Structure formats: C-alpha cells, structure tokens
Amino acid sequence: MSETLPEYDEQLDTRGLFCPEPIMMLHNKVAELKPGQVLQVVATDPATTRDVPKFCQFLNHDLVAQTAVGDELYYYVRVCD
C-alpha cells in the first residue's frame, strides 16, 4: 500500500466471509468501540464496497478511507456518537 492510510485502534478481519456476515460483524464491533476510535475492516467480499459506505452513512460513522490491495478491501471507519 503506497498511499498513507489512517492509523487504527482495532482491526476486524472478515476475509472469506460473504454478505451479510461482514456487516453484521462490523455492527457488533463498532458497538464495542468508543467515539473517535478508528476500526480497520479487512474484507474480500465485493459487496462490502457498497455495504460499508451505506452502513457508515446510515449509522453516522465516518468512512475516513478505503482502498484495495489485490482482492483484499480495506476500510477505515471512525466511530461517532
């Protein structure tokens, strides 16, 4: 990864899982974090390119960055109040 990506407090590895599991796991993990913390989500399900941004928008969390490396997708979600 050549671009500078945000630092993160926790990581959620959903590689190999398919919709709806990555989003269900994201929902549970975000509930464990404090406002302001950043969660790195690693996924391989292409549906997450649609689902993670919609999750953040719907629940008012900040999607601060996303990138792909090969077939792995990385999302950085800042937990909001």
C-alpha atoms as an extended CHARMM CRD file, in Angstrom:
* protein
*
        81  EXT
         1         1  MET       CA              0.0000000000        0.0000000000        0.0000000000  PROA      1               0.0000000000
         2         2  SER       CA              1.7490000000        3.0950000000       -1.2020000000  PROA      2               0.0000000000
         3         3  GLU       CA             -0.7700000000        5.6710000000       -0.0090000000  PROA      3               0.0000000000
         4         4  THR       CA             -0.8140000000        6.8730000000        3.5600000000  PROA      4               0.0000000000
         5         5  LEU       CA             -3.6830000000        5.2400000000        5.4130000000  PROA      5               0.0000000000
         6         6  PRO       CA             -5.0860000000        6.2400000000        8.7830000000  PROA      6               0.0000000000
         7         7  GLU       CA             -3.8500000000        4.6940000000       11.9770000000  PROA      7               0.0000000000
         8         8  TYR       CA             -6.4380000000        2.4830000000       13.6060000000  PROA      8               0.0000000000
         9         9  ASP       CA             -7.3080000000        1.2810000000       17.0910000000  PROA      9               0.0000000000
        10        10  GLU       CA             -8.8490000000       -2.1000000000       16.2610000000  PROA      10              0.0000000000
        11        11  GLN       CA             -8.9970000000       -4.4510000000       13.2880000000  PROA      11              0.0000000000
        12        12  LEU       CA            -11.9030000000       -6.5640000000       12.0710000000  PROA      12              0.0000000000
        13        13  ASP       CA            -10.9010000000       -9.3540000000        9.6920000000  PROA      13              0.0000000000
        14        14  THR       CA            -13.8420000000      -10.5450000000        7.5810000000  PROA      14              0.0000000000
        15        15  ARG       CA            -11.7920000000      -12.1520000000        4.7950000000  PROA      15              0.0000000000
        16        16  GLY       CA            -13.5640000000      -15.1430000000        3.2960000000  PROA      16              0.0000000000
        17        17  LEU       CA            -16.9860000000      -14.1230000000        4.6360000000  PROA      17              0.0000000000
        18        18  PHE       CA            -19.9000000000      -13.0220000000        2.4700000000  PROA      18              0.0000000000
        19        19  CYS       CA            -22.8930000000      -10.7400000000        2.8730000000  PROA      19              0.0000000000
        20        20  PRO       CA            -24.4220000000      -10.2630000000        5.3700000000  PROA      20              0.0000000000
        21        21  GLU       CA            -21.7180000000      -11.5330000000        7.7600000000  PROA      21              0.0000000000
        22        22  PRO       CA            -19.1320000000       -8.7180000000        7.3000000000  PROA      22              0.0000000000
        23        23  ILE       CA            -21.7270000000       -6.0260000000        8.0440000000  PROA      23              0.0000000000
        24        24  MET       CA            -23.1880000000       -7.9240000000       10.9920000000  PROA      24              0.0000000000
        25        25  MET       CA            -19.6800000000       -8.2820000000       12.4370000000  PROA      25              0.0000000000
        26        26  LEU       CA            -18.9620000000       -4.5950000000       11.7320000000  PROA      26              0.0000000000
        27        27  HSD       CA            -22.1350000000       -3.5920000000       13.5600000000  PROA      27              0.0000000000
        28        28  ASN       CA            -21.1540000000       -5.6590000000       16.6170000000  PROA      28              0.0000000000
        29        29  LYS       CA            -17.5450000000       -4.4300000000       16.6400000000  PROA      29              0.0000000000
        30        30  VAL       CA            -18.4780000000       -0.7470000000       16.3350000000  PROA      30              0.0000000000
        31        31  ALA       CA            -20.7170000000       -1.1520000000       19.3890000000  PROA      31              0.0000000000
        32        32  GLU       CA            -17.6280000000       -2.1670000000       21.4140000000  PROA      32              0.0000000000
        33        33  LEU       CA            -15.6110000000        0.9240000000       20.4480000000  PROA      33              0.0000000000
        34        34  LYS       CA            -15.6020000000        4.4400000000       21.8580000000  PROA      34              0.0000000000
        35        35  PRO       CA            -16.4340000000        7.5340000000       19.7950000000  PROA      35              0.0000000000
        36        36  GLY       CA            -13.3560000000        8.7230000000       17.9210000000  PROA      36              0.0000000000
        37        37  GLN       CA            -11.7390000000        5.3070000000       17.6570000000  PROA      37              0.0000000000
        38        38  VAL       CA            -10.9100000000        4.0210000000       14.1790000000  PROA      38              0.0000000000
        39        39  LEU       CA            -11.6560000000        0.4780000000       13.0680000000  PROA      39              0.0000000000
        40        40  GLN       CA             -9.8270000000       -1.1260000000       10.1490000000  PROA      40              0.0000000000
        41        41  VAL       CA            -12.0560000000       -3.6100000000        8.3410000000  PROA      41              0.0000000000
        42        42  VAL       CA            -10.4090000000       -6.1290000000        6.0120000000  PROA      42              0.0000000000
        43        43  ALA       CA            -12.7580000000       -7.8680000000        3.5850000000  PROA      43              0.0000000000
        44        44  THR       CA            -12.7630000000       -9.9310000000        0.4020000000  PROA      44              0.0000000000
        45        45  ASP       CA            -16.4970000000       -9.7450000000       -0.3730000000  PROA      45              0.0000000000
        46        46  PRO       CA            -17.0260000000       -7.2850000000       -3.2550000000  PROA      46              0.0000000000
        47        47  ALA       CA            -20.4530000000       -6.4070000000       -1.8030000000  PROA      47              0.0000000000
        48        48  THR       CA            -18.6600000000       -4.5620000000        1.0130000000  PROA      48              0.0000000000
        49        49  THR       CA            -17.7710000000       -1.7890000000       -1.4610000000  PROA      49              0.0000000000
        50        50  ARG       CA            -21.4760000000       -0.9370000000       -1.3870000000  PROA      50              0.0000000000
        51        51  ASP       CA            -22.3930000000       -2.1190000000        2.1160000000  PROA      51              0.0000000000
        52        52  VAL       CA            -19.6920000000       -0.4980000000        4.2660000000  PROA      52              0.0000000000
        53        53  PRO       CA            -20.2540000000        3.0600000000        2.9470000000  PROA      53              0.0000000000
        54        54  LYS       CA            -24.0270000000        2.6370000000        3.3320000000  PROA      54              0.0000000000
        55        55  PHE       CA            -23.5550000000        1.2830000000        6.8700000000  PROA      55              0.0000000000
        56        56  CYS       CA            -21.4630000000        4.3340000000        7.7760000000  PROA      56              0.0000000000
        57        57  GLN       CA            -23.9280000000        6.7420000000        6.2060000000  PROA      57              0.0000000000
        58        58  PHE       CA            -26.9560000000        5.1360000000        7.8560000000  PROA      58              0.0000000000
        59        59  LEU       CA            -25.3920000000        4.9920000000       11.3480000000  PROA      59              0.0000000000
        60        60  ASN       CA            -23.4940000000        8.3150000000       11.0830000000  PROA      60              0.0000000000
        61        61  HSD       CA            -19.9820000000        6.8940000000       11.3220000000  PROA      61              0.0000000000
        62        62  ASP       CA            -17.1330000000        8.3650000000        9.2490000000  PROA      62              0.0000000000
        63        63  LEU       CA            -15.6400000000        6.2590000000        6.4740000000  PROA      63              0.0000000000
        64        64  VAL       CA            -12.2750000000        8.0030000000        6.5670000000  PROA      64              0.0000000000
        65        65  ALA       CA            -10.5550000000        5.8840000000        3.9130000000  PROA      65              0.0000000000
        66        66  GLN       CA            -10.9090000000        2.8070000000        1.7780000000  PROA      66              0.0000000000
        67        67  THR       CA             -8.5110000000        1.0340000000       -0.5260000000  PROA      67              0.0000000000
        68        68  ALA       CA             -7.9840000000       -2.2800000000       -2.2760000000  PROA      68              0.0000000000
        69        69  VAL       CA             -4.8600000000       -4.4060000000       -2.4440000000  PROA      69              0.0000000000
        70        70  GLY       CA             -5.3650000000       -7.3170000000       -4.7910000000  PROA      70              0.0000000000
        71        71  ASP       CA             -8.6020000000       -8.9810000000       -3.7360000000  PROA      71              0.0000000000
        72        72  GLU       CA             -8.4590000000       -7.5260000000       -0.2230000000  PROA      72              0.0000000000
        73        73  LEU       CA            -10.5320000000       -4.4600000000        0.6120000000  PROA      73              0.0000000000
        74        74  TYR       CA             -9.5680000000       -2.1660000000        3.4840000000  PROA      74              0.0000000000
        75        75  TYR       CA            -11.9730000000        0.2540000000        5.1750000000  PROA      75              0.0000000000
        76        76  TYR       CA            -11.2400000000        2.7110000000        7.9610000000  PROA      76              0.0000000000
        77        77  VAL       CA            -14.3090000000        3.6080000000        9.9940000000  PROA      77              0.0000000000
        78        78  ARG       CA            -14.2390000000        6.3170000000       12.6780000000  PROA      78              0.0000000000
        79        79  VAL       CA            -16.8610000000        5.6410000000       15.3270000000  PROA      79              0.0000000000
        80        80  CYS       CA            -19.1170000000        8.6160000000       16.0240000000  PROA      80              0.0000000000
        81        81  ASP       CA            -21.6410000000        9.2420000000       18.8160000000  PROA      81              0.0000000000
